[in-house]
């Protein structure tokens, strides 16, 4: 395949934007779209390679996969091993356990599934996930498990229009991306169906005849393509749903630059082909692999955000590591495949990947090897999740009648209250359980992951089964209340979703209501009122436990890292900011409480004073992550709010 220097220049732009974004350099908040640029480039190059080989009658799947293995796996496995070694030195047990899981997932090209199930790309905990960036490699490898077979099938069916089929698939993928980015944003971001269209766009450029453009046309198309990329990098807000339609800007811009270059030279192409750009493009894969672990471990060690000098040092270390990796690892493995040794190379690659994966599994099954840390660090680093998370599965009326719900409080008395909610309610359940036991009061818990206990509001996360369980549990709530015979229903959830655009979009999915509109405010209020009146109609008293303040970062890991480095841990939100995240829900509940429709209990005063919201007490964290109370936090809040719940006692 003919070498194009301008494509190496595009690679340079892609990796530079990603690096600058991850280093928090102002003006590059949308730099994560560099991954989308890489997808289009990859789709173009691989399709060109396959199409040229098919035209010569020499395309071979084993040789294709050997070429991919030589290109991807040597440098990847070195980075996985080095990251695991650094994690064993620096990371808390919980973080090292998570790193082990991600090493295992990355080694088998499944990192996107792992991160989809465990963390959002823009979530606070992402700053400690040293292999988060490997999700995009997994997307590419999954695509290339399917795409060559599709190309073979299209070649065997000449009546099918090859480009027409790819256009249909690309449009379906983009439509899926737009649809799911608001409803299931993490699935849209991480998984192949919403990303395949970007790779297919590159494929379509490869299969489209070179355009007949004169010099002015080439200049115009290439310039507009680069301008589209620049606008995307500077203007796309990570708080907005992505990829969605926003991904079209960097993707189409990249496609325009590549396509214009097929027609001949231009000023843009010559700039992209300058030696520094070509060199940065050549090392872009290694730089992509190394930069994020280097950034994560630098922040992990020093806790605070990097200052200007530290940022320059981290950038230099990333580039230096990439150059060494490119020279000593990438280049030696990138000679032409030898068909006589293809099977041996593939087998060796699989064995090497599994070996590295097993190292990660070792860190996982050993729970992060906690003996590496001093006892006080282990206490700070322990998330100490409560015991009610397994209850987040939803139930039906029949199960409630059979007394099959998770139990709270005293075992030998009939339940007098029902706690209903999501993972936030499950976190609070431990503290309520302890107080109910002391008071001799019995209760039950019903919960579904990411499912608000408000009729008609949607579950925006988790599996299809979890979303179905949410709908069923909401629909059965009146029957469940009646079956348990309780006198009080306590509702608790992540009420901050009533204010954030992403959370609102999920809650109101399918309604056609703009998330940040006054119409959305009305819809949320009506949903709460409808739920409260439905419950009151069953004869129960309704209690709402208000918002638990969220932290700025993952609490246990940040406290432990701060102790290790001897630095203060800036992890708690200011009370004003924490309250602002729950303004809408608080206003709705306060109004209904004033009208006598419910009892509102506020955890805020337990954790916050006028100056700060605390996240630690007596040398122990109060949160399991950045959001959920752990055992200690739940006990503290449960003890404080128990009298206000009005659930009685001895």
C-alpha positions as CSV (number, residue, x, y, z in Angstrom):
1,X,0.0,0.0,0.0
2,X,1.4,3.4,-1.0
3,X,2.7,5.4,1.9
4,X,0.9,8.7,2.5
5,X,2.8,11.1,4.7
6,X,-0.3,13.3,5.3
7,X,-2.0,10.4,7.1
8,X,0.9,10.2,9.5
9,X,0.3,13.9,10.0
10,X,-3.4,13.2,10.8
11,X,-2.2,10.6,13.3
12,X,0.0,13.3,14.8
13,X,-3.0,15.6,15.2
14,X,-5.1,12.8,16.7
15,X,-2.5,11.8,19.4
16,X,-1.6,15.4,20.2
17,X,-5.2,16.3,20.9
18,X,-5.7,13.3,23.1
19,X,-2.5,14.0,25.0
20,X,-3.3,17.7,25.5
21,X,-6.8,16.9,26.6
22,X,-5.7,14.3,29.1
23,X,-3.1,16.8,30.5
24,X,-5.9,19.3,31.0
25,X,-4.3,21.9,28.7
26,X,-6.9,24.8,28.1
27,X,-8.5,24.9,24.7
28,X,-8.4,21.1,24.2
29,X,-11.4,19.9,26.2
30,X,-12.6,18.1,23.2
31,X,-9.3,16.4,22.5
32,X,-10.8,13.0,23.2
33,X,-12.1,13.1,19.6
34,X,-8.6,12.2,18.6
35,X,-9.8,8.6,19.1
36,X,-12.5,9.2,16.5
37,X,-9.8,10.5,14.1
38,X,-7.9,7.3,14.6
39,X,-11.0,5.2,13.9
40,X,-11.6,6.9,10.5
41,X,-7.9,6.5,9.6
42,X,-7.8,2.9,10.7
43,X,-11.0,2.1,8.7
44,X,-9.5,3.7,5.6
45,X,-6.1,2.0,5.8
46,X,-7.3,-1.5,6.6
47,X,-10.0,-1.4,4.0
48,X,-7.5,-0.2,1.4
49,X,-5.2,-3.1,2.4
50,X,-8.0,-5.7,2.1
51,X,-9.4,-4.3,-1.1
52,X,-6.0,-4.2,-2.8
53,X,-5.3,-7.8,-1.7
54,X,-8.7,-9.0,-2.9
55,X,-8.1,-7.3,-6.3
56,X,-5.0,-9.4,-6.6
57,X,-6.7,-12.5,-5.4
58,X,-4.2,-12.8,-2.5
59,X,-6.2,-11.9,0.6
60,X,-5.8,-14.3,3.5
61,X,-7.6,-14.1,6.8
62,X,-4.7,-15.7,8.8
63,X,-2.2,-13.3,7.2
64,X,-4.5,-10.4,7.9
65,X,-4.7,-11.3,11.6
66,X,-1.0,-12.0,11.8
67,X,-0.4,-8.4,10.5
68,X,-2.8,-7.0,13.1
69,X,-1.1,-9.0,15.8
70,X,2.3,-7.7,14.9
71,X,1.0,-4.2,14.7
72,X,-1.0,-4.1,18.0
73,X,0.1,-6.8,20.5
74,X,3.9,-6.4,21.1
75,X,3.7,-2.8,22.3
76,X,0.4,-3.4,24.1
77,X,1.6,-6.4,26.1
78,X,4.7,-4.5,27.1
79,X,2.6,-1.6,28.4
80,X,0.2,-3.9,30.2
81,X,3.1,-5.6,32.0
82,X,4.8,-2.3,32.9
83,X,1.5,-0.8,34.1
84,X,0.9,-3.8,36.3
85,X,4.4,-3.5,37.8
86,X,3.9,0.2,38.5
87,X,0.5,-0.5,40.0
88,X,2.0,-3.1,42.4
89,X,4.3,-0.4,43.6
90,X,2.0,2.5,43.9
91,X,-1.7,1.4,44.0
92,X,-4.0,0.7,46.9
93,X,-5.4,-2.8,47.0
94,X,-8.8,-1.9,45.6
95,X,-7.2,0.0,42.7
96,X,-4.7,-2.7,42.0
97,X,-7.4,-5.3,42.0
98,X,-9.3,-3.2,39.4
99,X,-6.1,-2.8,37.4
100,X,-5.7,-6.5,37.4
101,X,-9.2,-6.9,36.0
102,X,-8.5,-4.3,33.2
103,X,-5.2,-6.0,32.3
104,X,-7.1,-9.3,31.9
105,X,-9.8,-7.6,29.8
106,X,-7.3,-5.6,27.6
107,X,-5.2,-8.7,26.9
108,X,-8.2,-10.4,25.3
109,X,-9.4,-7.2,23.5
110,X,-12.4,-6.8,25.8
111,X,-11.4,-3.7,27.7
112,X,-14.4,-1.7,26.4
113,X,-16.8,-4.2,27.9
114,X,-15.0,-4.0,31.2
115,X,-15.0,-0.3,31.4
116,X,-18.6,-0.1,30.2
117,X,-19.6,-2.3,33.1
118,X,-17.5,-0.5,35.7
119,X,-16.9,3.2,34.9
120,X,-17.9,6.1,32.7
121,X,-15.1,7.6,30.7
122,X,-15.7,11.1,32.2
123,X,-16.4,9.8,35.8
124,X,-14.3,11.0,38.7
125,X,-12.8,7.5,39.2
126,X,-11.5,7.5,35.6
127,X,-8.4,9.4,36.8
128,X,-7.1,6.3,38.5
129,X,-7.9,3.8,35.7
130,X,-4.5,3.4,34.1
131,X,-5.8,1.3,31.2
132,X,-9.0,3.2,30.5
133,X,-7.7,4.2,27.1
134,X,-7.5,0.6,25.9
135,X,-11.2,0.6,25.3
136,X,-10.6,2.0,21.9
137,X,-8.2,-0.7,20.9
138,X,-10.8,-3.3,21.9
139,X,-13.4,-1.6,19.7
140,X,-11.0,-1.8,16.7
141,X,-10.1,-5.4,17.3
142,X,-13.7,-6.4,17.6
143,X,-14.5,-4.5,14.4
144,X,-11.6,-6.4,12.6
145,X,-12.9,-9.7,13.8
146,X,-16.1,-9.0,11.7
147,X,-15.1,-6.6,8.9
148,X,-12.8,-8.9,6.9
149,X,-15.4,-11.6,6.8
150,X,-18.0,-9.0,5.6
151,X,-15.6,-8.0,2.8
152,X,-15.1,-11.6,1.8
153,X,-18.9,-12.1,1.8
154,X,-19.4,-9.0,-0.4
155,X,-16.7,-10.2,-2.8
156,X,-18.5,-13.5,-3.1
157,X,-21.8,-11.8,-3.8
158,X,-21.1,-9.4,-6.7
159,X,-24.8,-8.5,-7.1
160,X,-24.7,-6.8,-3.7
161,X,-23.5,-3.2,-4.0
162,X,-20.5,-3.2,-1.7
163,X,-20.5,0.5,-1.0
164,X,-24.3,0.5,-0.6
165,X,-24.1,-2.2,2.1
166,X,-21.4,-0.3,3.9
167,X,-23.3,3.0,3.6
168,X,-26.4,1.3,5.1
169,X,-24.3,-0.1,8.0
170,X,-22.6,3.2,8.7
171,X,-25.9,5.1,8.7
172,X,-27.4,2.5,11.1
173,X,-24.4,2.8,13.4
174,X,-24.6,6.6,13.4
175,X,-28.4,6.5,14.1
176,X,-27.8,4.0,16.9
177,X,-25.1,6.4,18.3
178,X,-27.5,9.4,18.3
179,X,-30.3,7.4,19.8
180,X,-28.3,5.7,22.6
181,X,-25.9,8.5,23.6
182,X,-28.6,10.1,25.7
183,X,-30.4,6.9,26.9
184,X,-27.4,4.7,27.5
185,X,-24.4,7.0,27.2
186,X,-21.7,4.6,28.5
187,X,-22.8,1.9,26.1
188,X,-22.8,4.3,23.2
189,X,-19.3,5.6,24.2
190,X,-17.6,2.2,24.7
191,X,-19.3,-0.4,22.5
192,X,-18.9,-1.2,18.9
193,X,-22.4,-0.7,17.5
194,X,-22.2,3.1,18.1
195,X,-18.6,3.3,16.9
196,X,-18.6,1.1,13.9
197,X,-19.9,3.9,11.7
198,X,-16.7,5.8,12.2
199,X,-14.5,3.0,11.0
200,X,-17.0,2.3,8.1
201,X,-16.7,6.0,7.1
202,X,-13.0,5.4,6.6
203,X,-13.8,2.2,4.7
204,X,-16.1,4.1,2.4
205,X,-13.4,6.7,1.6
206,X,-11.1,3.8,0.6
207,X,-13.7,2.2,-1.7
208,X,-14.7,5.5,-3.3
209,X,-12.8,6.4,-6.5
210,X,-10.3,9.2,-6.0
211,X,-12.0,12.5,-6.5
212,X,-11.2,14.7,-9.6
213,X,-10.3,17.9,-7.8
214,X,-8.2,20.7,-9.2
215,X,-5.7,22.5,-6.9
216,X,-8.3,24.9,-5.5
217,X,-10.7,22.1,-4.8
218,X,-8.1,20.1,-3.0
219,X,-7.1,23.1,-0.9
220,X,-10.7,23.9,0.0
221,X,-11.7,20.3,0.9
222,X,-8.5,19.6,3.0
223,X,-8.7,23.0,4.7
224,X,-12.4,22.5,5.6
225,X,-11.6,19.1,6.9
226,X,-8.8,20.4,9.2
227,X,-11.1,23.2,10.3
228,X,-13.8,20.8,11.3
229,X,-11.3,18.8,13.4
230,X,-10.1,22.0,15.1
231,X,-13.6,23.1,15.9
232,X,-14.4,19.7,17.4
233,X,-11.3,19.7,19.6
234,X,-12.0,23.2,20.9
235,X,-15.8,23.2,21.1
236,X,-17.1,19.7,21.9
237,X,-18.0,19.6,25.6
238,X,-17.3,16.4,27.4
239,X,-20.4,17.0,29.5
240,X,-22.5,16.6,26.4
241,X,-23.7,13.2,25.1
242,X,-21.0,11.6,22.9
243,X,-20.5,10.2,20.3
244,X,-24.0,11.1,19.1
245,X,-24.2,13.6,16.2
246,X,-21.2,15.5,17.6
247,X,-18.8,12.7,16.4
248,X,-19.7,13.6,12.8
249,X,-17.6,16.7,13.0
250,X,-14.2,15.2,13.6
251,X,-15.0,12.1,11.6
252,X,-16.2,13.9,8.5
253,X,-13.3,16.3,8.8
254,X,-10.8,13.4,8.8
255,X,-12.5,11.8,5.9
256,X,-12.3,15.0,3.9
257,X,-8.6,15.4,4.5
258,X,-7.9,11.8,3.5
259,X,-10.1,12.0,0.4
260,X,-8.7,15.3,-0.8
261,X,-5.2,13.8,-0.4
262,X,-6.1,11.0,-2.8
263,X,-6.6,13.7,-5.6
264,X,-3.1,15.2,-5.1
265,X,-1.1,17.6,-3.0
266,X,-2.3,20.6,-1.2
267,X,-0.9,23.1,1.4
268,X,-2.7,21.2,4.1
269,X,-1.2,17.9,3.0
270,X,2.3,19.4,2.8
271,X,1.9,20.8,6.4
272,X,0.8,17.4,7.6
273,X,3.8,15.8,5.9
274,X,6.4,17.9,7.6
275,X,9.1,15.7,9.3
276,X,8.0,16.5,12.9
277,X,4.4,15.6,12.1
278,X,5.4,12.4,10.3
279,X,7.6,11.4,13.3
280,X,4.8,12.1,15.8
281,X,2.4,10.1,13.6
282,X,4.9,7.3,13.4
283,X,5.1,7.0,17.2
284,X,1.4,7.8,17.7
285,X,0.4,4.2,18.6
286,X,3.1,3.8,21.2
287,X,2.4,7.3,22.5
288,X,-1.3,6.5,22.8
289,X,-0.4,3.4,24.8
290,X,2.0,5.0,27.2
291,X,0.7,8.5,27.8
292,X,-2.4,7.6,29.9
293,X,-0.6,5.3,32.4
294,X,2.1,7.9,32.8
295,X,-0.5,10.6,33.5
296,X,-2.5,8.4,35.9
297,X,0.5,7.3,37.9
298,X,1.9,10.9,38.1
299,X,-1.5,12.1,39.5
300,X,-1.8,9.0,41.6
301,X,1.5,9.7,43.3
302,X,1.1,13.4,43.8
303,X,-2.7,13.5,44.3
304,X,-3.1,17.1,43.2
305,X,-3.7,18.3,39.7
306,X,-0.4,18.6,37.8
307,X,1.1,22.1,37.7
308,X,2.8,23.5,34.5
309,X,6.2,22.1,35.2
310,X,4.8,18.6,36.2
311,X,2.7,18.7,33.0
312,X,5.8,19.3,30.9
313,X,7.7,16.5,32.7
314,X,4.8,14.1,32.2
315,X,4.5,15.0,28.5
316,X,8.2,14.4,28.1
317,X,8.1,11.1,29.9
318,X,5.2,10.0,27.7
319,X,6.9,10.9,24.5
320,X,10.3,9.4,25.6
321,X,8.6,6.1,26.5
322,X,6.8,6.1,23.2
323,X,10.0,6.7,21.2
324,X,11.7,3.8,23.0
325,X,8.6,1.6,22.5
326,X,8.4,2.4,18.8
327,X,12.1,1.8,18.2
328,X,12.7,-1.3,20.3
329,X,9.2,-3.0,20.2
330,X,7.1,-1.8,17.4
331,X,9.6,-1.6,14.5
332,X,11.2,-5.1,15.0
333,X,7.8,-6.7,14.8
334,X,6.5,-4.9,11.8
335,X,8.2,-6.6,9.0
336,X,6.1,-8.3,6.3
337,X,4.2,-11.5,7.4
338,X,5.7,-14.8,6.4
339,X,2.8,-17.2,5.3
340,X,5.0,-20.2,6.3
341,X,5.1,-19.0,9.9
342,X,1.7,-17.4,10.2
343,X,0.2,-20.1,12.4
344,X,3.2,-20.0,14.7
345,X,3.1,-16.3,15.1
346,X,-0.6,-16.3,15.8
347,X,-0.2,-19.0,18.4
348,X,2.7,-17.2,20.0
349,X,0.7,-14.0,20.2
350,X,-2.3,-15.7,21.8
351,X,-0.1,-17.4,24.4
352,X,1.7,-14.2,25.2
353,X,-1.6,-12.3,25.6
354,X,-3.0,-15.0,27.8
355,X,0.1,-15.0,30.0
356,X,-0.1,-11.3,30.6
357,X,-3.8,-11.6,31.1
358,X,-3.2,-14.2,33.8
359,X,-0.9,-11.8,35.6
360,X,-3.8,-9.4,35.8
361,X,-6.1,-12.1,37.0
362,X,-3.6,-12.8,39.7
363,X,-3.9,-9.3,41.0
364,X,-7.7,-9.6,40.8
365,X,-8.1,-12.9,42.7
366,X,-5.6,-11.8,45.3
367,X,-7.8,-8.7,46.0
368,X,-4.9,-6.4,45.0
369,X,-2.4,-8.1,47.3
370,X,-3.3,-5.9,50.4
371,X,-0.2,-7.0,52.3
372,X,1.8,-4.6,50.2
373,X,0.4,-1.6,52.2
374,X,0.7,-0.6,55.8
375,X,-2.4,-1.3,58.0
376,X,-3.5,2.4,58.3
377,X,-3.3,2.8,54.5
378,X,-5.3,-0.4,54.0
379,X,-8.0,1.0,56.3
380,X,-8.2,4.3,54.4
381,X,-8.2,2.5,51.0
382,X,-10.9,0.0,51.9
383,X,-14.2,0.9,50.1
384,X,-16.0,-1.1,52.8
385,X,-19.1,-1.6,50.6
386,X,-22.3,-2.6,52.5
387,X,-24.0,-5.9,52.3
388,X,-27.2,-4.9,50.4
389,X,-25.7,-4.4,46.9
390,X,-26.8,-8.0,45.9
391,X,-30.4,-6.9,46.7
392,X,-30.4,-4.6,43.6
393,X,-32.3,-7.0,41.4
394,X,-35.9,-6.0,41.6
395,X,-38.8,-8.2,42.8
396,X,-42.4,-9.0,42.0
397,X,-45.5,-9.1,44.1
398,X,-45.4,-12.8,44.4
399,X,-41.9,-12.7,46.0
400,X,-43.1,-9.9,48.3
401,X,-46.1,-12.1,49.4
402,X,-43.7,-15.0,50.1
403,X,-41.6,-12.6,52.3
404,X,-38.7,-13.0,49.9
405,X,-37.4,-9.4,50.1
406,X,-34.1,-8.4,51.6
407,X,-34.6,-7.9,55.4
408,X,-33.8,-4.9,57.5
409,X,-33.8,-4.7,61.3
410,X,-35.1,-7.2,63.7
411,X,-35.7,-10.7,62.2
412,X,-38.5,-11.8,64.6
413,X,-41.0,-9.1,64.0
414,X,-43.3,-8.3,61.1
415,X,-42.0,-5.5,58.8
416,X,-43.3,-2.0,59.5
417,X,-41.4,-0.2,56.8
418,X,-40.2,-0.6,53.2
419,X,-37.0,1.1,51.8
420,X,-37.2,1.5,48.1
421,X,-34.5,2.9,45.8
422,X,-31.3,2.4,43.8
423,X,-27.7,1.8,44.7
424,X,-27.8,4.9,46.9
425,X,-30.6,3.4,48.9
426,X,-28.7,0.1,49.1
427,X,-25.7,2.0,50.6
428,X,-28.0,3.7,53.2
429,X,-29.7,0.4,54.0
430,X,-26.8,-0.7,56.2
431,X,-27.2,2.2,58.6
432,X,-30.9,1.9,58.7
433,X,-30.6,-1.9,59.3
434,X,-28.4,-1.3,62.3
435,X,-30.7,1.2,63.8
436,X,-33.8,-0.9,63.2
437,X,-32.1,-3.9,64.9
438,X,-31.3,-1.7,67.9
439,X,-34.9,-0.4,68.0
440,X,-36.4,-3.9,67.5
441,X,-38.1,-2.8,64.3
442,X,-38.4,-4.9,61.1
443,X,-38.2,-3.7,57.6
444,X,-37.7,-4.8,54.0
445,X,-35.6,-3.4,51.1
446,X,-36.5,-3.3,47.4
447,X,-34.0,-1.9,44.9
448,X,-32.8,-1.9,41.3
449,X,-29.5,-0.6,40.1
450,X,-29.8,3.0,38.6
451,X,-33.6,2.8,39.0
452,X,-35.3,5.8,40.6
453,X,-38.2,4.9,42.9
454,X,-40.4,7.3,41.0
455,X,-43.1,6.0,38.7
456,X,-42.4,6.6,35.0
457,X,-38.8,7.7,35.3
458,X,-36.3,5.5,33.4
459,X,-33.3,3.5,34.4
460,X,-30.5,4.9,32.2
461,X,-27.7,2.5,33.0
462,X,-27.0,-1.2,33.4
463,X,-28.0,-4.2,31.4
464,X,-31.3,-4.7,29.5
465,X,-32.3,-7.0,32.3
466,X,-31.7,-4.3,34.9
467,X,-33.8,-1.8,32.9
468,X,-36.6,-4.3,32.5
469,X,-36.4,-5.0,36.3
470,X,-36.7,-1.3,36.9
471,X,-39.9,-1.0,34.8
472,X,-41.4,-4.1,36.5
473,X,-40.5,-3.0,40.0
474,X,-42.1,0.5,39.5
475,X,-45.2,-1.1,38.0
476,X,-45.5,-3.6,40.9
477,X,-44.7,-1.1,43.7
478,X,-48.2,-0.7,45.0
479,X,-48.7,-4.4,45.0
480,X,-45.4,-4.9,46.8
481,X,-46.3,-2.4,49.5
482,X,-49.7,-4.1,50.0
483,X,-48.1,-7.5,50.1
484,X,-45.6,-6.5,52.8
485,X,-48.3,-4.9,55.0
486,X,-45.9,-2.0,56.0
487,X,-47.1,1.3,57.3
488,X,-44.2,3.4,56.0
489,X,-42.4,3.6,52.7
490,X,-39.0,5.2,52.6
491,X,-37.7,6.5,49.2
492,X,-34.0,7.3,48.5
493,X,-32.1,7.6,45.3
494,X,-29.4,9.7,43.4
495,X,-31.6,12.8,43.4
496,X,-28.7,14.7,41.7
497,X,-30.0,13.2,38.4
498,X,-32.9,15.7,38.7
499,X,-30.4,18.5,37.9
500,X,-27.7,17.1,35.7
501,X,-28.4,17.0,31.9
502,X,-27.2,13.4,31.4
503,X,-29.2,12.2,34.4
504,X,-32.3,14.0,33.3
505,X,-31.9,12.7,29.8
506,X,-31.9,9.2,31.1
507,X,-34.8,9.8,33.5
508,X,-37.0,11.3,30.7
509,X,-35.8,9.0,27.9
510,X,-38.4,8.5,25.2
511,X,-40.5,11.4,26.4
512,X,-39.3,13.9,23.8
513,X,-38.7,16.5,26.5
514,X,-35.6,18.6,26.4
515,X,-33.7,17.7,29.6
516,X,-32.8,21.2,30.8
517,X,-36.2,22.8,30.0
518,X,-39.0,24.0,32.3
519,X,-41.1,21.3,30.7
520,X,-38.6,18.8,32.2
521,X,-39.0,20.4,35.6
522,X,-42.7,20.0,35.4
523,X,-42.4,16.4,34.3
524,X,-40.1,15.5,37.2
525,X,-42.4,17.2,39.7
526,X,-45.5,15.4,38.3
527,X,-43.7,12.1,38.4
528,X,-42.8,12.6,42.1
529,X,-46.4,13.7,43.0
530,X,-47.9,10.8,41.1
531,X,-45.7,8.4,43.0
532,X,-46.4,9.9,46.4
533,X,-50.2,9.9,45.8
534,X,-50.1,6.3,44.6
535,X,-48.3,5.3,47.8
536,X,-50.6,7.3,50.0
537,X,-53.5,5.7,48.4
538,X,-52.3,2.3,49.7
539,X,-52.6,3.7,53.2
540,X,-48.9,4.2,54.0
541,X,-46.9,7.1,55.2
542,X,-44.3,8.4,52.7
543,X,-40.8,9.4,53.8
544,X,-38.2,10.7,51.4
545,X,-34.5,10.7,52.4
546,X,-32.9,13.6,50.7
547,X,-29.7,13.8,48.8
548,X,-26.4,12.6,50.2
549,X,-23.6,15.0,49.2
550,X,-21.2,13.6,46.6
551,X,-17.5,14.0,46.8
552,X,-15.2,15.5,44.1
553,X,-13.1,12.3,43.7
554,X,-13.2,8.7,44.8
555,X,-12.8,9.0,48.5
556,X,-10.9,5.8,49.8
557,X,-8.3,5.9,47.1
558,X,-7.7,9.6,47.3
559,X,-7.4,9.5,51.1
560,X,-4.9,6.6,50.9
561,X,-2.9,8.2,48.1
562,X,-2.7,11.5,50.1
563,X,-1.4,9.6,53.2
564,X,1.2,7.8,51.1
565,X,2.4,11.1,49.5
566,X,2.1,13.2,52.7
567,X,-0.2,15.7,50.9
568,X,-3.7,17.0,51.8
569,X,-6.6,15.3,50.1
570,X,-8.9,17.8,48.4
571,X,-11.8,15.5,47.8
572,X,-14.9,17.0,49.5
573,X,-17.3,19.4,47.8
574,X,-18.2,22.7,49.3
575,X,-21.7,22.6,50.9
576,X,-23.0,25.2,48.4
577,X,-21.8,23.2,45.4
578,X,-23.1,20.0,46.9
579,X,-26.5,21.5,47.5
580,X,-26.7,23.0,44.0
581,X,-26.4,19.5,42.5
582,X,-29.7,18.6,44.1
583,X,-31.6,21.9,43.9
584,X,-34.6,20.6,41.8
585,X,-35.3,17.5,43.8
586,X,-34.9,19.3,47.1
587,X,-37.4,22.0,46.0
588,X,-39.9,19.4,45.0
589,X,-39.7,17.4,48.2
590,X,-39.7,20.5,50.4
591,X,-42.9,21.7,48.7
592,X,-44.6,18.4,49.2
593,X,-43.5,18.1,52.8
594,X,-44.9,21.6,53.5
595,X,-48.2,20.5,52.1
596,X,-48.2,17.4,54.4
597,X,-47.9,14.9,51.6
598,X,-44.6,13.4,52.8
599,X,-41.9,13.5,55.5
600,X,-38.5,14.8,54.3
601,X,-35.4,13.7,56.1
602,X,-32.2,15.5,55.1
603,X,-28.7,13.8,55.5
604,X,-26.9,17.0,54.5
605,X,-26.6,18.4,58.1
606,X,-25.1,15.1,59.2
607,X,-22.2,15.4,56.8
608,X,-21.9,19.1,56.1
609,X,-21.4,22.2,58.1
610,X,-21.1,25.8,56.8
611,X,-17.5,25.2,55.6
612,X,-17.2,21.7,54.2
613,X,-18.8,18.3,53.7
614,X,-16.7,15.7,55.5
615,X,-15.7,12.4,53.8
616,X,-13.6,10.9,56.7
617,X,-14.2,10.2,60.3
618,X,-11.9,8.6,62.9
619,X,-9.3,7.6,60.3
620,X,-11.9,5.9,58.1
621,X,-13.5,7.0,54.8
622,X,-17.3,7.5,54.8
623,X,-17.7,6.8,51.1
624,X,-17.1,3.6,49.1
625,X,-16.4,5.7,46.0
626,X,-17.2,9.3,45.1
627,X,-20.9,8.9,45.5
628,X,-22.1,6.0,47.7
629,X,-21.8,5.8,51.5
630,X,-19.8,2.9,52.8
631,X,-20.4,1.0,56.0
632,X,-19.0,3.7,58.2
633,X,-20.8,6.5,56.4
634,X,-24.1,4.6,56.3
635,X,-23.8,4.0,60.1
636,X,-23.1,7.6,60.8
637,X,-26.0,8.9,58.6
638,X,-28.4,6.1,59.7
639,X,-27.9,6.9,63.4
640,X,-28.4,10.6,62.8
641,X,-31.6,10.4,60.8
642,X,-33.3,7.4,62.5
643,X,-35.4,9.6,64.9
644,X,-36.6,11.7,62.0
645,X,-37.7,8.7,60.0
646,X,-40.4,8.1,62.6
647,X,-40.1,4.3,62.4
648,X,-40.6,3.7,66.1
649,X,-38.7,1.5,68.5
650,X,-38.7,0.0,71.9
